[in-house]
Amino acid sequence: MSEITQAVIFVALAFLFERFMKPYLLRKWLGVALVIAGLIGCVALSQTRLQGFDLGLMSALAVPLGIGLFLSRRRFEGRE
């Protein structure tokens, strides 16, 4: 699978996470976990492929998603 296709799939999933994940604690800890896993994965999995997916690319894209989730963790707070 090409890198462009993988990036488009990941961005679509990131959009869904950002749009529909509402609980504050889930956004906070998933954001932290994605940043840590992404940073470790960028170093450890830079040239690894699993079922056609480039894990280095997925790790690199997980870091900004995690940062985005963490920074916008209070987005839905107060809206019931």
C-alpha positions as CSV (number, residue, x, y, z in Angstrom):
1,M,0.0,0.0,0.0
2,S,1.4,3.4,-0.9
3,E,2.3,6.0,1.7
4,I,-0.3,8.4,0.4
5,T,-3.1,5.9,0.8
6,Q,-1.9,5.1,4.4
7,A,-1.7,8.8,5.3
8,V,-5.2,9.4,3.9
9,I,-6.6,6.5,5.9
10,F,-4.8,7.7,9.1
11,V,-6.0,11.3,8.6
12,A,-9.6,10.1,8.2
13,L,-9.4,8.1,11.4
14,A,-7.8,11.0,13.2
15,F,-10.7,13.2,12.0
16,L,-13.2,10.8,13.4
17,F,-11.3,10.6,16.8
18,E,-11.1,14.4,17.0
19,R,-14.8,14.9,16.1
20,F,-16.6,12.1,18.0
21,M,-14.4,11.3,21.1
22,K,-16.0,13.4,23.8
23,P,-15.0,12.2,27.4
24,Y,-12.3,14.5,28.9
25,L,-10.3,11.7,30.5
26,L,-10.3,9.5,27.4
27,R,-9.1,12.4,25.2
28,K,-6.4,13.3,27.7
29,W,-4.9,9.8,28.2
30,L,-5.3,8.7,24.6
31,G,-3.5,11.9,23.6
32,V,-0.7,11.2,26.0
33,A,-0.5,7.5,25.0
34,L,-0.4,8.4,21.3
35,V,2.4,10.9,21.8
36,I,4.5,8.5,23.8
37,A,3.8,5.5,21.5
38,G,4.5,7.7,18.4
39,L,7.8,9.0,19.7
40,I,9.0,5.5,20.7
41,G,7.7,4.1,17.4
42,C,9.5,6.7,15.3
43,V,12.8,5.4,16.7
44,A,12.1,1.7,17.1
45,L,9.8,1.0,14.1
46,S,11.2,3.4,11.5
47,Q,11.7,0.7,8.8
48,T,9.1,-1.8,9.8
49,R,6.0,-2.9,7.8
50,L,3.1,-4.9,9.2
51,Q,0.4,-6.2,6.8
52,G,1.6,-3.6,4.2
53,F,1.3,-0.6,6.7
54,D,4.5,1.4,7.3
55,L,4.6,1.6,11.1
56,G,7.2,4.4,11.0
57,L,4.8,6.6,9.1
58,M,1.9,5.7,11.4
59,S,4.1,6.5,14.4
60,A,5.0,9.9,12.9
61,L,1.4,10.7,12.3
62,A,0.3,9.5,15.8
63,V,2.3,12.3,17.5
64,P,0.4,15.3,16.1
65,L,-2.9,13.4,16.6
66,G,-2.0,12.8,20.3
67,I,-1.0,16.5,20.7
68,G,-4.2,17.6,19.1
69,L,-6.3,15.4,21.4
70,F,-4.5,16.5,24.5
71,L,-4.6,20.2,23.7
72,S,-8.4,20.1,22.9
73,R,-9.3,17.8,25.8
74,R,-11.8,20.2,27.2
75,R,-13.5,20.8,23.9
76,F,-16.8,19.1,24.9
77,E,-16.7,20.0,28.6
78,G,-19.9,21.8,29.7
79,R,-21.9,20.8,26.7
80,E,-24.5,18.3,27.7
